[in-house]
Amino acid sequence: MSLISQLLVLLIVTLALRPLLRRRRHRLPLPPGPKGLPIIGSLWDISQDQDLSWIRLWKWSRIYGDVFQFEVLGHRTVVLSSQEAITTLLEKRSWNYSDRPDMPMFLELSGAEWSFVAFRHSDWWRLHRRTFHQRFQPRVMQEYYDIQRVATNTLIERLNASPDDFIEHINKFSSSMVLKIIYGYTLKEKDDPYYRLVYDAMEGILTGSNHGTFWVDYLPILKYVPSWLPGAGYKKKAQGWNKSILKLKEEPWSWVRRAVEEGTAEPSFCTQSAERLSITPGDNSVMENVVKNCATMSFVAGTDTSASALASFILAMVLNPELQVRAQKEIDGVVGSGRLPDFEDRDNLPFVNALLAETLRWGTVTPLAIAHRATDDDVYEGHFIPAGTTVIANSWAVLHDEKLYGRNPLDFDPYRFMNNDGKAPPSPELFAFGFGRRICPGRYFAINTIYLAISRLLASFTIARAIDDEGNEIIPDPGFTDGLATRGPSNAGLSREILTQKHKNRHEWVWGTGFAF
Ligand code: HEM
């Protein structure tokens, strides 16, 4: 029998026997869910539904409940869509839900072995998390203020010079900050190699790490299938991503290494961690590898996420000009026109804070967070959750729950956070950054970044609607992209409608309250 036939037989036998071999370890029923077909389970339903992944899961939750399950190729996934279920399982019982499902597409085939976001719950993951946390805990945040101020001012200058390129400017804004903090590297104005590198790798990272996008995540044996076999397109995709994903780890680190050798290195996450852990860059120690992994992880995690939140904010301002006027009045009243808003102004800017909260809620950057996995068998409200189950929290569903955030959750409405009767809804920060022991460790830095950018943009510009050839305002479609991290303007809503108006009377950034920086 040829190798292919052997592999196919092995595959079919594995799939057919999986349900039979699975022990029924508990008498309680599994959570409700779609029945699915023999062997493939709900794969057909999933592949037929063209909705964004979190909308599809939200729709299923309306049919099967806030805790439902489905099976694909013998792999069980439980989806949590309510605050109660997420808090109980992922927060209160985080000892059992801090593992990750296997992500062979991402970690092995695409070469992202540095990505500790995808590591199993293990000592190896703990070592990375501790190393990262040292430089991203709240008490360190002030050390980054100057870098955040300079990056925000540069963003304003770039927007003023070429407003049409606003998507590129916000991308550069967030990557310039992480490059500086992590490697001590200053982003070049044009053709920066590391900026290009991270965006070259981004498609593979966002798609590959979204668990379940590829069958191989459900059936890891498929990673051994030769890439020339029909249907093995995922392997070719992974090979295409592999090069830039690997380079992401090596190239910026080599730059730091050279800078250290030449005595020109600026203090950064890399140099400070190396000093603290007595590593010499290039010594090939275990800890050198850990620091390199953490650095690469931060470069990636910190680049697209904050940029995505800012893109959603800009879209929200284009859609809701009256909110912008109100926020600008608040800023003018508190800060005046002689300087830009700063970190210490934050407590005095309640409406700007409400805009920030609503941006995190409405434009949910990571709508399905990142998949967790149950380590041991568990029971929730009379339903059995077997060990090994993948557990997905639908953060988007919770952040759009009318019971928590009031009416019209699809509308951008910061007033929902301005309630003075003591019944303000829960802070979106509780759901926007993941859960339990795997909660985003970069969230303090991300919130500071978004706050400063929002408040300084509002103080500097009025973000106006584009005008079409007939003189009518263009109202962009608030479309969101699919994947691990989404984007408000999606390069489809705002950019397609506004940026492609390049040579017409288009999107307008009007110089605002008239101060200099
Ligand atoms: C708006 C900005 C951001 C959002 C919405 C966001 C969201 C998330 C989410 C949902 C997770 C998964 C949590 C879970 O598994 O439950 C995560 C993990 C992570 N994030 Fe962020 N993040 C943001 C910014 C950042 C930044 C700026 C950094 C670093 C500088 C960062 C570093 C990380 C790391 C290292 C992990 C992996 C944690 C682990 O698996 O233990 N994030 N983030």
Residues whose N, C-alpha, C, O or C-beta is under 5 A from the ligand:
A	BS01	HEM	F116 V117 M297 S298 A301 G302 T305 S306 A309 V365 T366 A369 I370 A432 F433 G434 F435 R437 R438 I439 C440 P441 G442 A446
